[in-house]
Structure formats: structure tokens, C-alpha cells
Amino acid sequence: MTLSIPAIARTFSFVSSRRLTVLPLLFAAGAAVAQSKPRARDLGVPFDGTPGRLDAITDVAGVEVGHTTLISGDGAHAVRTGVTVVLPNGKKWQPVFAGTFAGNGFGDLIGTDWVKEGGVLGGPVAITNTWSVGTVRDAVLAWFDQRLKISIPWHQPVVGETSDSRLNDAAGFHVRQEHVWSALDGARAGAVGEGNVGGGTGMSCLGFKGGIGTASRVVDTYTVGVLVQCNFGSRNELTVVGVPVGRELADIPAGPSADGSREGSIIVVVATDAPLLPHQLERLARRVPMGIARTGGTASNGSGDIFIAFSTANPGAASTGRGVVDLKMLSNDDISPFFTATIQATEEAIVNALVAAETMTGVNGRTVLALPHDRLRDVLRKYGRLK
């Protein structure tokens, strides 16, 4: 059964105050919607590179993604928020090698000190709104302890945030433990919901409605996948495959601020099955800003542009323990195509988020319009870039 977006919104509004046991059914419905909605390539946007089968971060084997979307009410206490989780190796405790980088640090990706120091990511990466980081962190710890019954002596969950306060009653602290557990329990491989879902529910990007987006690239026998929560940029900056789309659509009212200008933030998760070590994964994370820049991002002073990259290769090597560990490592001389793949997938994931997102009205009646598909195609056609 395929539900309309309004139906899903009403459903999530209903269950947000109910027990967790009914929530996993909604993720199947959400996946069906994700598969039926057009993506940027479906509209003829001519991206470079070869995508994986799903053109999603879940093209990397073992990676699972889950969302909980919370939409209810209106006025001053409108709820337009949620949480998204990316599990590197599914629902188990198997740390992986990772690296992180901040293009601009006006934001938070907590739990990354050990990623920087030890090159290791334990557990999922979760993304939510600015006010809910602490709740999500504690809920991840409780999920491993109480749901999976795994005793972990030391775990600093990695949780990122972008602010949805212009559409969501952020100070209401509406994301609770059961919502985080629902996202974790409902995480799956396969198609990934995009746009107004999960942590991206109340986000705006480049003067239009933003949110969650994903894409992937194939490099030889390996895959690079990217997931973004985009909430950055101004309308006049919006660029799609080199075309100044934002300036061409200046007649469309921008939001949520009067002129559409906002510094915002973006969290980006990069996954790969290539055997990259932590210093190489940091190098991948350092290429993410180049993909953001292709869409018009400038890492402005008030933008939290923070990224993490992990590899599912070398299984078990990143786990705690003593002794010598045998590793495989891609030569630095062979890494440049992975830089290109990261840049391309980041660009496409942001545009996918914009294409998937739908017009939303939130706190105090503020409305953020969706990027109109027909107008996007018209502009690309005008510049000879419509595929």
C-alpha cells in the first residue's frame, strides 16, 4: 500500500504519543512513498558519475537507514521534526574505521573526539534537530543496553544536528527516546526516504524546503554512498549542475525568512566499502565541501557544515582488543576517484533532498515552498542542461 504524504503526516501525528510497537509498520509505508516519488535524475538532471543500484547510501552493503518523522499541530507549538539514523553494519555492535571534518564549525556532531583520536566509529550516526541532540545520544545508549542487550563498556554516540526552529517548536523537545528507538528498530537496507522525513522534516535549504537526501557512486568494484541533512544556503546561491537555478527562480517567494537568506547547516555522512584507513576517510570527508559548493554552499559564518566518513571494510579490525591486526588498505595513489565520487554524490544528494521535499507550513504559520519540478526543468532546458 502506498500512502500519500499527507496521510503519512497524519499517521505519524497519531502515533507520536502511542507506544513504540506500532511504529515499524509506518517505515514500510514510508519506503513505498520514497520509491514512488521522482528524484533529480527522474527529472532529467544530468549528474556526472555512475550511481549504484539504488543511488543511495544503502548501496554500501550492510548500511541501514531509519527515520522517525513527527508532524502534528500548528501555531506556536507546531511539531515538524524527527530523527534519522545511519547504521554502518546493521543492528549490531561492530565498530568501523572513520574520519571526520568540519567545513565550518557553527554546529555540532557530538561523539567525534574518539573518531578524530582513534579513527573509530562505534554504533550509528544519528541526525536530529539542535535541541534534541542530548535526548538522541542517551536514547542510542539505552537502545544498545535495553533493546539489543549488548553491554558496551565505553560508547560515545555520534549525533549531528541542524536547526529546524523556523518550522518546528524546537523548545518543546518533542523528540523522545521512543522516537529514536523507532528509527533504530525500523532501519533497513534498500530505498531511503528523502525530503520531509526524519531529522530533515523541518529543514530548509537554499531558499526552498530541504531535508534528507542521498546518492551513491560506483568506483571500480567499490561503492561510495552519501546521506545529507541539508538546511543551509540562500535562494540566490542555489546552483544545479552549474545552472544558477536560484537566480532564475527569484520570482518565487523564498522562505522561511523574508528574503530567503539563511546560513543554516548541513550534516553529511559518507559510507564506503573500500578498504580505507582513518586518515584516508578524513580525506574523503574533506572533499564533501566541494560537493556542497557545487550546489551554492559557501560555508558561511553561521553554518554548521560537519561531515563524517566511514568504511565497512576490514570487519572487526576497529573493535577493541589487543594484539596485531591484519589490515587491507587502498593505496593513496588509487584514492583520487573516491574523492571525485564523494563530491559527485554529495552534490546529487543535496539536489535529491530539494526535489523530494514538499511545501511545509510550521510554527506560527511560516511556510517554506518546495522547489517546483516544472520550473527546475524549464531552467535546465534554457541552459541546455536538461537530459
C-alpha positions, 0 to 999 in steps of 0.5 A: 500500500502506498500512502500519500504524504499527507496521510503519512503526516497524519499517521505519524501525528497519531502515533507520536504519543502511542507506544513504540510497537506500532511504529515499524509498520509506518517505515514500510509505508514510508519506503513505498512513498520514497520509491514512488516519488521522482528524484533529480535524475527522474527529472532529467538532471544530468549528474556526472558519475555512475550511481549504484543500484539504488543511488543511495547510501544503502548501496554500501552493503550492510548500511541501514537507514531509519527515520522517525518523522513527527508532524502534528499541530500548528501555531506556536507549538507546531511539531515538524521534526524527527530523527534519522539514523545511519547504521554502518553494519546493521543492528549490531555492535561492530565498530568501523574505521572513520574520519571526520571534518568540519567545513565550518564549525557553527554546529555540532556532531557530538561523539567525534573526539574518539573518531578524530583520536582513534579513527573509530566509529562505534554504533550509528550516526544519528541526525536530529534537530539542535535541541534534541541532540542530548535526548538522541545520544542517551536514547542510542545508549539505552537502545544498545543496553535495553533493546539489543542487550549488548553491554558496551563498556565505553560508547560515545554516540555520534549525533549531528544536528541542524536547526529546524526552529523556523518550522518546528517548536524546537523548545518543546523537545518533542523528540523522545527516546521512543522516537529514536528507538523507532528509527533504530528498530525500523532501519533497513537496507534498500530505498531511503526516504528523502525530503520531509522525513526524519531529522530533515522534516523541518529543514530548509535549504537554499531558499526552498524546503530541504531535508534528507537526501542521498546518492551513491557512486560506483568506483571500480568494484567499490561503492561510495554512498552519501546521506545529507541533512541539508538546511543551509544556503540562500535562494540566490546561491542555489546552483544545479549542475552549474545552472544558477537555478536560484537566480532564475527562480527569484520570482518565487517567494523564498522562505522561511525568512523574508528574503530567503537568506539563511546560513543554516547547516548541513550534516553529511555522512559518507559510507564506503566499502573500500578498504580505507584507513582513518586518515584516508576517510578524513580525506574523503570527508574533506572533499564533501565541501566541494560537493556542497559548493557545487550546489551554492554552499559557501560555508558561511559564518553561521553554518554548521557544515560537519561531515563524517566518513566511514568504511565497512571494510576490514570487519572487526579490525576497529573493535577493541582488543589487543594484539596485531591486526591484519589490515587491507588498505587502498593505496593513496595513489588509487584514492583520487576517484573516491574523492571525485565520487564523494563530491559527485554524490554529495552534490546529487544528494543535496539536489535529491533532498530539494526535489523530494521535499514538499511545501511545509507550513510550521510554527506560527504559520511560516511556510517554506515552498518546495522547489517546483519540478516544472520550473527546475526543468524549464531552467535546465532546458534554457541552459541546455542542461536538461537530459 
